[in-house]
């Protein structure tokens, strides 16, 4: 394997021959690294961390470190990471806590830009983008294909729905609707469907049209949320059904 002489790989760590460990990296004794991973330099991998294949770790990221939770007492909690992720400079990812389920998870094919923080017990899906200095407090759920803009703090236990886009600098204290564009000017608001993002993800014009119609009922009609949901139930398509289910199961309320 390619391990720089200045790197420190603890006894017990699993590092495949196909992976490359650059200068001044530190890998803890319970880390299991997948095939074809690349640690560029000054990377810290710690804790009971399981990492899939083809992940790239950039300088000064700290992954699998102890949670920033005063209740944490050194319990053997974990971090799980999928395949094909890019983790940029100064990213921090905490492992889980006993009270939060014990495991922090990141899916596959995600981009975590410089300065991102993923707090304990958070769950990040597949194909997600977290822009520079986005911050997830503990227990946050980011669903597949969501984008969290730069300098966005996300409150504990919030859910960001599938294909959602959050504009930079938005303070997220409620759940973010799937397929939506949300941003903060003077207050947080949803601004309808993320049409351009959905088109880029291969959604058909008809599929986007139905989602837009649902958002018009929810956001700009004179109907209250309950009335809008009843109208949305009459519409066709899985996407509208997903939107209705998300609203009905939200525990923190949704950004409208």
C-alpha positions in Angstrom: 0.0 0.0 0.0 1.0 3.7 -0.4 1.5 5.1 3.1 3.7 8.1 3.5 6.5 7.6 6.1 5.2 10.5 8.2 1.7 9.0 8.5 0.6 7.2 11.6 -1.5 4.1 11.1 -2.5 2.4 14.4 -2.3 -1.3 14.9 -5.7 -2.7 14.2 -6.7 -0.2 11.4 -7.7 -1.8 8.1 -6.1 0.0 5.1 -6.4 -1.8 1.7 -3.4 -1.9 -0.6 -5.4 0.1 -3.2 -5.8 3.1 -0.8 -3.2 5.9 -0.5 -2.4 7.6 2.8 -0.5 10.9 2.4 1.8 12.9 4.6 1.0 13.4 8.3 -2.3 11.5 8.3 -3.5 9.7 11.4 -5.7 6.6 11.3 -7.1 5.2 14.6 -7.1 1.5 15.6 -10.8 0.9 14.9 -10.9 2.5 11.4 -11.8 0.3 8.5 -11.0 2.0 5.2 -12.4 0.8 1.9 -10.8 0.2 -1.5 -9.3 3.0 -3.6 -9.6 5.7 -0.9 -7.3 8.7 -0.9 -6.1 10.6 2.1 -4.2 13.6 0.6 -2.5 14.9 3.8 -3.0 15.9 7.4 -6.2 13.8 7.6 -7.5 12.4 10.9 -9.7 9.3 10.9 -10.7 8.2 14.3 -13.1 6.1 16.3 -15.2 3.1 15.2 -15.4 4.4 11.6 -16.4 2.3 8.6 -15.6 3.8 5.3 -16.6 2.5 1.8 -14.7 2.7 -1.5 -13.4 5.6 -3.6 -13.6 8.3 -0.9 -11.3 11.3 -1.1 -10.3 13.1 2.1 -8.6 16.5 1.7 -6.2 18.2 4.2 -7.1 18.9 7.8 -10.4 17.1 7.8 -11.3 15.2 11.1 -13.6 12.3 10.5 -15.0 10.0 13.2 -14.0 12.2 16.1 -15.7 12.3 19.5 -19.1 14.0 19.5 -19.4 17.6 20.8 -21.9 16.6 23.4 -21.2 17.1 27.1 -23.2 13.9 27.9 -20.7 11.8 25.8 -18.6 9.6 28.1 -16.4 7.7 25.7 -19.0 5.1 24.7 -18.1 3.0 21.7 -20.2 4.8 19.1 -19.7 4.8 15.4 -19.5 6.5 12.0 -20.5 4.9 8.7 -19.6 6.4 5.3 -20.6 5.0 1.9 -18.8 5.1 -1.4 -17.5 7.9 -3.7 -17.7 10.8 -1.4 -15.5 13.9 -1.6 -14.7 15.4 1.8 -12.9 18.7 1.5 -10.6 20.8 3.7 -11.4 21.3 7.4 -14.5 19.2 7.4 -15.4 17.7 10.8 -17.7 14.6 11.2 -18.6 13.4 14.7 -19.5 9.8 15.5 -22.8 9.1 17.3 -23.9 9.1 20.9 -25.7 6.4 22.8 -28.8 8.7 23.3 -29.0 9.4 19.6 -28.8 5.9 18.3 -25.0 5.5 18.4 -24.3 6.0 14.7 -23.6 9.0 12.4 -24.1 8.1 8.7 -23.1 9.6 5.4 -24.3 7.9 2.2 -22.6 7.7 -1.2 -21.6 10.2 -3.8 -21.8 13.3 -1.6 -19.8 16.5 -1.7 -18.9 18.1 1.6 -17.2 21.4 0.9 -14.6 23.1 3.0 -15.5 23.8 6.6 -18.6 21.6 6.8 -19.6 20.1 10.2 -21.8 17.1 10.6 -22.8 16.6 14.2 -23.4 13.4 16.1 -26.1 11.0 15.1 -26.9 13.0 11.9 -27.9 11.0 8.8 -26.9 12.3 5.3 -28.3 10.5 2.3 -26.9 9.9 -1.2 -25.9 12.5 -3.8 -26.1 15.4 -1.2 -24.1 18.6 -1.4 -23.2 20.6 1.7 -21.6 23.9 0.7 -18.8 25.7 2.6 -19.3 25.9 6.4 -22.8 24.3 6.4 -23.3 23.0 9.9 -25.5 20.2 11.0 -26.3 20.0 14.7 -26.9 16.6 16.2 -29.7 14.3 15.0 -30.2 16.1 11.6 -31.6 14.1 8.6 -30.6 15.2 5.1 -32.4 13.1 2.5 -31.1 12.1 -0.9 -30.1 14.7 -3.5 -30.6 17.7 -1.1 -28.3 20.7 -1.2 -27.5 22.8 1.9 -26.0 26.2 1.0 -22.9 27.9 2.4 -23.0 29.1 6.1 -26.3 27.3 6.8 -26.8 26.1 10.4 -29.4 23.3 10.7 -31.1 22.9 14.1 -31.2 19.6 16.0 -33.7 17.1 14.8 -34.6 19.0 11.6 -35.2 17.1 8.3 -34.2 18.4 4.9 -36.4 16.6 2.3 -35.3 15.0 -1.0 -34.1 17.3 -3.8 -34.5 20.4 -1.5 -32.2 23.4 -2.1 -31.4 25.7 0.8 -29.9 29.1 -0.1 -26.7 30.3 1.6 -26.9 31.8 5.0 -30.3 30.4 5.9 -30.8 29.4 9.5 -32.9 26.2 9.4 -35.0 25.7 12.5 -37.9 23.7 10.9 -38.1 20.9 8.3 -37.4 21.8 4.7 -40.0 20.6 2.2 -38.8 18.0 -0.5 -38.3 19.5 -4.0 -38.4 23.1 -2.5 -36.2 26.2 -2.8 -35.9 27.7 0.6 -34.0 30.8 1.6 -33.8 33.6 4.2 -34.3 37.2 3.4 -35.8 38.7 6.5 -37.4 35.4 7.5 -37.2 31.8 6.2 -39.5 31.0 3.4 -40.1 28.4 0.7 -40.1 29.8 -2.8 -41.8 26.9 -4.6 -40.3 24.0 -6.5 -36.6 23.7 -7.2 -37.4 23.4 -10.9 -33.9 23.8 -12.3 -32.4 21.4 -9.9 -35.1 18.8 -10.6 -34.6 19.2 -14.4 -30.8 18.6 -13.9 -31.7 15.4 -12.0 -33.7 14.1 -14.9 -37.2 14.9 -13.9 -39.6 15.1 -16.9 -41.5 18.4 -17.6 -44.8 16.7 -16.7 -43.4 15.5 -13.4 -42.0 19.0 -12.6 -45.4 20.6 -13.6 -47.2 18.4 -11.1 -44.8 19.4 -8.3 -45.2 23.1 -9.1 -48.9 22.7 -9.0 -48.7 21.2 -5.6 -46.5 24.0 -4.3 -48.9 26.6 -5.7 -51.7 25.0 -3.6 -49.5 24.9 -0.5 -47.7 28.3 -0.7 -49.7 30.9 -2.7 -53.3 29.8 -2.7 -55.7 31.1 0.0 -56.0 27.6 1.4 -54.7 26.7 4.8 -52.3 23.8 5.1 -55.0 21.2 5.9 -57.1 22.3 3.0 -54.1 22.4 0.6 -53.2 18.8 1.6 -56.8 17.7 0.8 -56.5 19.2 -2.7 -53.0 17.6 -3.1 -54.4 14.2 -2.3 -56.6 14.5 -5.4 -53.5 14.9 -7.6 -51.6 12.1 -9.3 -47.9 11.1 -8.9 -45.6 9.7 -6.3 -43.8 13.1 -5.8 -47.0 14.8 -4.6 -47.7 11.9 -2.3 -44.2 12.2 -0.9 -44.7 15.9 -0.3 -48.0 15.2 1.6 -46.5 12.5 3.7 -43.5 14.7 4.6 -45.8 17.5 5.9 -48.0 15.1 7.8 -45.0 13.4 9.6 -43.0 16.6 10.3 -42.4 17.0 14.1 -40.9 20.5 13.9 -43.3 22.0 11.3 -42.2 22.9 7.8 -40.8 26.1 6.3 -43.6 27.6 4.1 
